[in-house]
């Protein structure tokens, strides 16, 4: 991702650091999004099971997961705030001109985030003293607000891909049709794509932790449940994601030809276009890579005679650079490849489950599951590279070039360097905290003694019927 | 309608100053609590008081940002292209602060707790300073309409430094008042006593800074001084009276009364700034009217604000209510 744009002589000097910093901070933040959005849902599934069936182990899982969610939500909240700052600090050309259009979905997002922050706190700190079912429903608000918040952010992002609903005069937005801005052409599918991605990433990542435990021989109900709930969610979302992804690809073919030609690594417009796997684009030519005859045309329009616009159909002045094309293409390949692996894993799970009706414990299956979270993460990141780099050189397609959106003041490199250092500390800190929590939980029963603060330090007094477990 | 949005924006600023301010101030007392053993009671109080509410309190900042860039895009870019240094540092401070706090909460005693605690406490003091400096830069008219003002003098000037110092002391004062009440609710008399002293000291310091500020503004930002001493004067008078009353009542009055008085004191100071700026958004060169986005956008923002009043306000009251009744944790 850091190579997202090799600079050319004509680029303003701030473009590279601004772009790298944005890519880095977005790439960091996007890892946390699935946890705020989808992990909380899995936590509620366990919580529901605990309340309905009196399943103690499910309750322990829900309580522990809420603690993990709290830490990750906090980091996600602050890294999201940094993005808010960066939109202004790095891209004044975007916010100054298109703020009236592009900005208001963020206001809607702010609303949802507010709800999320309030109810996440009530849920996380409410285990001991709130009545069980009202407490559960505060968690439901969290997951719903997460969906609303994601939809709003995607509305802004998809608008940059397929802008609509504005009237520009003398470089100023003079008219706005809010519904067209929010529900722009790319909105619905992009939103569903991201929602499913969040459930897939969080599902595989959490399941991976318990797959590791199962591999180590911890085959108790707690570990089986901890594996089965998130894995099932991810396994259900995975095939749906393929359908959605395929639909989006055809929509991109229709409405974002430049992005599509970069994805397909296609220099010239034509029919009977082969699908190129791997390979790069250099000096206007496709190098290396394996070509499958006619496949790209068939995928785009169901017949080999389907014409696909190549890079030559884009005016030279706004044609993406060779390096951008290569990055988009490779990122797309990585996304499809990793998603296919995850789909196979989901099918494997379905097959094993169908035969034995219990959580599979085959070693190779568990090993694959243990790494599936990281694979899903790579898939998510590469998907974002496709959509973001695929839009270049535009920030808002057809309206605003990235070089005109970028900040021109000061020197951005020191800021970027500081960001790298602080984010590295945060990442190390977060991993350290998660490891500490895991270790504490694996030494069952001792945690109450060593936690200095917080709700679990003292024994439960008048909590819900089965609170006061060891979480 | 444009003015209405400006008012909405300013309500956001006031809410952030109050709620976010109290959180930052808690970090100030955390920083000055003393060594690991001696400072533990204070840090524990800060933890239990702030943990459930800080994320919600922090959201006001996002609200302000979003409102300003949507409703007043030109003013927003003028600010970010001029005040990018303090804004960038504040953003980094927010990261260090939030992560540090969340990590400390989850960690057991030891080095990890210490490191994350230091990150939280230090950035709790630096971040409001930078925000105060940003406010000073805007209020003193150092942000040109077209942006790209001087990168250093726009926030390293007497008014900005005053804004920064005032922000830090006001945060400390607010937090001490809130924490006095929290300690009392936990029937922790020594801690209650300690925070009452702190509130008193911070209140005095904040008052002194404000008094010195009068002279600073007269010399450095004559227009702001003039406005504050005319149209802003009633609000500032209310602020001064409430601040004084809160100090006098600290010993005898119930925490809700003192808290309300302190909150009014802060609200009226910030509102005074808003009134003094009016009808300008930046200095005397960009009016609210000139900077406004097209009407449709403003209507959406008003609708969002309306929904916020319906949805967010009761939720916030629920959160604070549960927190005050110690149902959380």
Interface residues (C-beta under 8 A of the other chain):
Chain A: X67 X70 X71 X73 X74 X75 X77 X78 X79 X80 X81 X82 X84 X85 X86 X87 X88 X89 X92 X93 X95 X96 X97 X98 X99 X100 X101 X103 X104 X106 X107 X108 X109 X110 X111 X113 X114 X115 X117 X118 X119 X120 X121 X122 X124 X125 X126 X128 X129 X130 X173 X174 X175 X176 X177 X178 X407 X408 X409 X410 X415 X418 X419 X422 X423 X425 X426 X429 X430 X432 X433 X436 X437 X440 X450 X451 X452 X453 X454 X455
Chain B: X40 X44 X47 X48 X51 X52 X53 X55 X56 X58 X59 X61 X62 X63 X65 X66 X67 X69 X70 X71 X73 X74 X76 X77 X79 X80 X81 X82 X84 X85 X87 X88 X90 X91 X92 X94 X95 X96 X97 X98 X99 X100 X101 X102 X103 X105 X106 X107 X108 X109 X112 X113 X116 X119 X147 X148 X151 X293 X294 X296 X297 X299 X300 X301 X304 X307 X308 X311 X312 X315 X316 X318 X319 X322 X326 X327 X328 X329
